[in-house]
Every structure is written in C-alpha cells, then in structure tokens.
Amino acid sequence: MLVGTRRHEIMKLLDLKQQVTITELSEKFNVSQMTIRRDLDLLESEGKIQRSHGGAVKVKRYMGAGYEQRASENPLEKAAIAKEASRHIQDGMSIILDAGTTTAAMVHELERFRNLKVITRDLHIALLLSNEERFGSMEVYCTGGRVSKWAYSMDGIYAERMMNAVTVDIAFMTCEAVSYDKGAMAWSPVLVGARQSSMKAANTRILLADASKFSYTSLAIFSDLEAFDEIITDDRLDEHEIGIFRSSGYALNVVSLQG
C-alpha cells in the first residue's frame, strides 16, 4: 500500500472511531510500528490528528474558533493561496470576499488593482479596505446582518438579502472544512444562507482552503464542490488526497509554498 493511501485510510478509521492505537494500525496495514509513528507524526504536523499515548485521536476543529486563533494558523499558506487567487482579478472587476482569514490575506494583494468594487460581510476586511491612501479607487460595500463576535463577520437574513441583490464577477469563498464526497462546510447552519447567496451572485466561484481543512467534516454543508470553478489550496495536501479530488473532476489548484 502506498504511503499516501495508508495515511488516508488511517483518517477514514478515525472517522469511524474515537481513537486508534499504533499496535492496531501496525497489524492492520502490516507495517512496522516505526512506520506508523512516522505516519502519525506527519498527520499531526498537518493538524489532522493529535497524538495520544500509544496512538492518536482525530482533531475536532472549526467549530467556532476565535478570529485571532484562526488568523495565527498557517499564515504562509494563506498568503500563497491569496496571491494565487488574485491572479483572477483585473482592474474594474466586482468581487465578493467571503468572511474569513484566508480572504483577509487577499487584502494586501488588492492594493495593486484599480477601480474594484468589493462586497464583503467581514468587518475586519471592510475596515482594512476603508484605508483611503491604499485603496482610494476602490468601492467597498459591507453587508448588514447579525454580527458574529467571534468571527468579526455578519450573517443572517439581512446579509443574505444584500447578496441576493447584487451580481459580481467573482466570489472568493472560504469554508471551515472540505470533503470530496460531502462538499464545502461551515461550522454552523447560521452561515449557510449568506454563503449560498454569495455564490449565487457570482459568475465565477473560487474556494480558498488551506490543506489543514481537508479530510475534516463540519456541521453544515453549504455547497457541493462541483459548484466551484476552482479550489485553491497549498502543497501540504497529501498526494493521495490530491489524486482523489482530481480524479473526481474537481478543479484543484495546488499552490507551492516554495514560490
């Protein structure tokens, strides 16, 4: 069995049970315990598991972590994804920036464009883009709605109504988890409506998700992956998983962190 396949199977086992041991994994895959330890070390470095005494448990993430915590996670990966995403933008375009720390990383990239129209439900992004010196030619619109104090974003019926009333060139979307068979997920059903409205408003839909968000599930599915014209991630994503997504026909763009 290929290394990537074995690690993928380990994650599937953790979907079925709370904990696995090194001994049972070694016996199941007919490899040494040292090999299993290396597998678990890598999966832990990717943020997918937490090592326990003699085994591992699956990390349960993206259930409403605070903004500051999320902003500190994987900053290089988010910057690389943001840079790649910005290649789709041209002067004069209208775009939606979904709420999230990865879309917030795009703010730096937007500085070189002229006459953009940007719609967001992210208060942090709206505040950054309000800088007249840096973004003077840009028109910035912020939705109304219920303010999420942990995420500095807005959601609910009023956010949805504004998104339903506009048409844009591109929507840059975020998520809390990505699964090739379930789709793009949010941590709460409260977020589903605003994200779906944002996607309906756009001619092109691009999902931004660093590799740590793959192979997880979260509470609420807001879109099938077929709805996205492109999914941009980073090269920490396991090669086996990359193969699964691409063989399923998804437009997966894997950005190298080396350049």
C-alpha positions as CSV (number, residue, x, y, z in Angstrom):
1,M,0.0,0.0,0.0
2,L,1.3,3.5,-0.9
3,V,2.2,5.8,1.9
4,G,-0.5,8.4,1.0
5,T,-3.1,5.7,0.7
6,R,-2.2,4.3,4.1
7,R,-2.5,7.7,5.7
8,H,-5.8,8.3,4.0
9,E,-7.1,5.0,5.4
10,I,-5.9,6.0,8.9
11,M,-8.0,9.1,8.7
12,K,-11.0,7.0,7.5
13,L,-10.6,4.8,10.5
14,L,-10.7,7.9,12.8
15,D,-14.0,8.9,11.2
16,L,-15.4,5.6,12.5
17,K,-13.9,5.5,16.0
18,Q,-12.6,8.0,18.5
19,Q,-9.1,6.7,18.8
20,V,-6.6,4.3,17.1
21,T,-3.5,2.7,18.6
22,I,-0.1,2.2,17.0
23,T,-0.3,-1.5,17.6
24,E,-3.7,-2.0,15.8
25,L,-2.6,0.2,12.9
26,S,0.7,-1.7,12.5
27,E,-1.2,-5.0,12.4
28,K,-3.9,-3.7,10.1
29,F,-1.5,-2.4,7.5
30,N,1.2,-5.0,8.0
31,V,3.9,-2.4,8.6
32,S,6.3,-1.7,11.5
33,Q,5.2,0.4,14.4
34,M,8.0,2.8,13.5
35,T,6.4,3.3,10.1
36,I,3.1,4.0,11.8
37,R,4.7,6.5,14.1
38,R,6.1,8.4,11.1
39,D,2.6,8.4,9.5
40,L,1.1,9.8,12.7
41,D,3.9,12.4,13.1
42,L,3.1,13.7,9.6
43,L,-0.7,13.7,10.1
44,E,-0.1,15.6,13.4
45,S,2.1,18.2,11.7
46,E,-0.7,18.7,9.2
47,G,-3.1,19.4,12.0
48,K,-5.3,16.4,11.3
49,I,-4.7,14.3,14.4
50,Q,-3.5,14.7,18.0
51,R,-1.0,12.1,19.2
52,S,-2.1,10.3,22.4
53,H,-0.2,7.7,24.5
54,G,0.3,4.8,22.1
55,G,-1.9,6.1,19.4
56,A,-3.9,9.1,18.1
57,V,-7.3,10.8,18.0
58,K,-8.7,13.0,15.3
59,V,-8.6,16.7,15.8
60,K,-12.0,18.3,16.0
61,R,-11.6,21.7,14.6
62,Y,-13.5,24.6,13.0
63,M,-16.3,24.6,15.5
64,G,-16.2,28.3,16.1
65,A,-12.6,29.1,16.9
66,G,-12.0,32.8,17.6
67,Y,-10.7,35.1,14.9
68,E,-7.3,35.7,16.5
69,Q,-6.7,32.0,16.8
70,R,-7.6,31.3,13.2
71,A,-5.6,34.3,11.9
72,S,-2.5,32.9,13.5
73,E,-2.8,29.5,11.9
74,N,-1.0,28.7,8.6
75,P,-0.2,32.3,7.6
76,L,2.3,31.4,4.9
77,E,-0.2,29.0,3.3
78,K,-2.9,31.6,3.4
79,A,-0.6,34.2,1.8
80,A,0.3,31.9,-1.0
81,I,-3.4,31.0,-1.7
82,A,-4.3,34.7,-1.6
83,K,-1.6,35.5,-4.1
84,E,-2.8,32.8,-6.5
85,A,-6.4,33.8,-6.1
86,S,-5.5,37.4,-7.0
87,R,-4.4,36.3,-10.5
88,H,-8.1,36.0,-11.4
89,I,-8.7,39.7,-10.7
90,Q,-8.5,42.6,-13.2
91,D,-8.9,46.3,-12.8
92,G,-12.6,47.4,-12.7
93,M,-14.0,44.0,-11.6
94,S,-16.6,43.4,-8.9
95,I,-15.9,40.8,-6.4
96,I,-17.2,39.2,-3.2
97,L,-14.7,38.4,-0.4
98,D,-16.3,35.9,1.9
99,A,-15.7,36.3,5.7
100,G,-12.5,34.6,6.8
101,T,-8.8,34.9,7.5
102,T,-7.8,33.5,4.1
103,T,-9.8,36.1,2.2
104,A,-8.4,38.7,4.6
105,A,-5.0,37.7,3.4
106,M,-6.1,38.9,-0.1
107,V,-6.3,42.5,1.1
108,H,-2.6,43.0,0.5
109,E,-2.9,41.7,-3.0
110,L,-5.8,44.0,-3.9
111,E,-3.6,47.1,-3.4
112,R,-2.3,46.9,-7.0
113,F,-5.7,46.9,-8.7
114,R,-7.7,50.0,-9.7
115,N,-11.5,50.7,-9.6
116,L,-12.5,47.4,-7.9
117,K,-15.9,47.0,-6.4
118,V,-15.7,44.8,-3.3
119,I,-18.6,43.4,-1.3
120,T,-17.9,41.6,2.0
121,R,-19.6,40.6,5.2
122,D,-16.3,40.6,7.0
123,L,-16.0,43.6,9.3
124,H,-12.2,43.2,9.5
125,I,-11.8,43.1,5.7
126,A,-14.1,46.1,5.3
127,L,-12.1,48.1,7.9
128,L,-8.8,47.3,6.1
129,L,-10.2,48.3,2.7
130,S,-11.5,51.6,4.1
131,N,-7.9,53.0,4.0
132,E,-8.2,55.8,1.6
133,E,-4.4,56.1,0.9
134,R,-4.1,52.4,-0.1
135,F,-7.5,51.7,-1.7
136,G,-8.7,55.1,-2.8
137,S,-10.0,54.0,-6.2
138,M,-12.0,51.1,-4.7
139,E,-15.7,51.0,-3.8
140,V,-16.3,48.9,-0.7
141,Y,-19.7,47.6,0.4
142,C,-20.3,45.8,3.7
143,T,-23.5,43.8,4.2
144,G,-25.8,44.2,7.2
145,G,-26.8,41.3,9.4
146,R,-26.2,39.7,12.7
147,V,-22.7,40.4,14.0
148,S,-20.7,37.3,14.9
149,K,-18.5,38.4,17.8
150,W,-16.0,35.5,17.4
151,A,-15.5,36.0,13.7
152,Y,-16.0,39.7,13.1
153,S,-18.5,38.9,10.4
154,M,-22.1,39.3,9.6
155,D,-24.7,36.7,8.7
156,G,-28.4,36.1,8.7
157,I,-31.3,37.3,6.6
158,Y,-30.0,40.9,6.1
159,A,-26.6,39.7,4.8
160,E,-28.4,37.3,2.5
161,R,-30.7,40.0,1.2
162,M,-27.8,42.2,0.1
163,M,-26.0,39.3,-1.6
164,N,-29.2,38.4,-3.4
165,A,-29.5,41.9,-4.7
166,V,-26.1,42.1,-6.5
167,T,-24.2,40.4,-9.4
168,V,-20.4,40.2,-9.3
169,D,-17.6,38.8,-11.5
170,I,-16.0,36.5,-8.9
171,A,-16.9,35.3,-5.4
172,F,-13.9,34.2,-3.3
173,M,-15.3,31.8,-0.8
174,T,-14.0,30.3,2.4
175,C,-15.1,27.3,4.5
176,E,-14.3,25.5,7.7
177,A,-13.9,22.0,6.2
178,V,-13.6,20.4,2.8
179,S,-14.6,16.8,1.9
180,Y,-14.5,15.4,-1.6
181,D,-17.8,13.5,-1.1
182,K,-19.7,15.9,1.2
183,G,-18.5,19.3,-0.1
184,A,-17.7,22.7,1.4
185,M,-18.8,23.0,5.0
186,A,-19.4,25.7,7.6
187,W,-19.2,25.3,11.4
188,S,-22.8,26.4,11.9
189,P,-26.1,26.3,9.8
190,V,-26.3,30.0,10.6
191,L,-23.6,30.6,8.0
192,V,-25.1,28.6,5.2
193,G,-27.5,31.1,3.8
194,A,-25.1,34.0,3.4
195,R,-22.5,31.8,1.7
196,Q,-25.0,30.3,-0.7
197,S,-26.3,33.8,-1.6
198,S,-22.8,34.9,-2.2
199,M,-22.2,32.1,-4.6
200,K,-25.4,32.7,-6.5
201,A,-24.4,36.3,-7.0
202,A,-21.1,35.4,-8.8
203,N,-20.3,34.4,-12.4
204,T,-17.2,32.7,-11.1
205,R,-16.8,30.9,-7.8
206,I,-13.5,30.1,-6.2
207,L,-13.0,28.3,-2.9
208,L,-9.9,29.2,-0.9
209,A,-9.0,26.5,1.7
210,D,-5.5,25.7,3.1
211,A,-4.6,22.0,3.4
212,S,-5.5,21.8,7.1
213,K,-9.2,22.0,6.2
214,F,-9.3,18.9,4.0
215,S,-10.5,15.4,5.2
216,Y,-12.5,17.0,8.0
217,T,-16.2,17.4,8.4
218,S,-18.1,20.2,10.0
219,L,-21.8,20.6,10.9
220,A,-23.3,22.3,7.9
221,I,-22.8,21.7,4.2
222,F,-23.3,24.9,2.1
223,S,-22.1,23.7,-1.3
224,D,-21.2,20.7,-3.4
225,L,-17.6,21.1,-4.8
226,E,-18.9,20.9,-8.4
227,A,-20.3,24.4,-7.9
228,F,-16.8,25.9,-7.7
229,D,-14.9,26.8,-10.8
230,E,-11.6,26.4,-8.9
231,I,-10.5,25.2,-5.5
232,I,-7.2,26.7,-4.4
233,T,-5.1,25.0,-1.6
234,D,-1.5,24.6,-0.7
235,D,1.0,21.8,-1.3
236,R,0.9,20.4,2.2
237,L,-2.2,18.4,1.0
238,D,-1.4,14.7,0.8
239,E,-0.7,13.5,-2.8
240,H,-3.2,10.7,-2.3
241,E,-5.9,13.3,-1.5
242,I,-4.9,15.4,-4.4
243,G,-5.4,12.4,-6.7
244,I,-8.8,11.7,-5.2
245,F,-10.0,15.3,-5.8
246,R,-8.7,15.5,-9.3
247,S,-9.9,12.1,-10.3
248,S,-13.4,13.2,-9.1
249,G,-13.2,16.1,-11.7
250,Y,-12.7,18.9,-9.3
251,A,-10.6,21.9,-10.5
252,L,-8.0,21.6,-7.7
253,N,-5.2,24.2,-7.9
254,V,-2.3,23.3,-5.5
255,V,0.0,26.2,-4.8
256,S,3.6,25.6,-4.0
257,L,4.9,27.3,-0.8
258,Q,8.4,27.4,-2.4
259,G,7.5,30.1,-4.8
